[in-house]
């Protein structure tokens, strides 16, 4: 995984810098999201791995699958990836692009899993507290996870706050076993 990130980073950075300079971060985000979804399809993976197709044929096929959703610059980006045999990296490129975009916009996606539905007032208070703590605009997504028993599990990028009963029981079990 680290190797894929290392390979994808210069392409993601180049796409991000171009999109930022053109003031089209959301357009590039949508295009890369589509391209990443296409790259994840099994039939496309087989085409990308085919040694009988040239880079030009691969990029042409790829842009045809994406249809008119890609502008000329985005199609050229796909062509460069094909020439360098990096089309399979599109999901990782998209992931890194979104990270750069979030840092630029000072936003963060936060997932909160709890054993029960979170009330709107509690969600707003949590969003406000996390926004202050992380110094970013928080986009809060909630989900119910009955396995947690109680409490909540919060994921914000690489940061994980485990305030669940299940997590606390696991820590207690580790402490007793040690």
Secondary structure, 3 states (H helix, E strand, C coil): CHHHHHHHHHHHHHHHHHHHHCCCHHHHHHHHHHHHHHHCCHHHHHHHHCCCCCHHHHHHHHHHHHHHHCCHHHHHHHHHHHHCCCHHHHHHHHHHHHHHHHHHHCEEEEEEEECCCCCHHHHHHHHHHHHHHHCCEEEEEEEECHHHCCCEEEEECCEEEECCHHHHHHHHHHHHHC
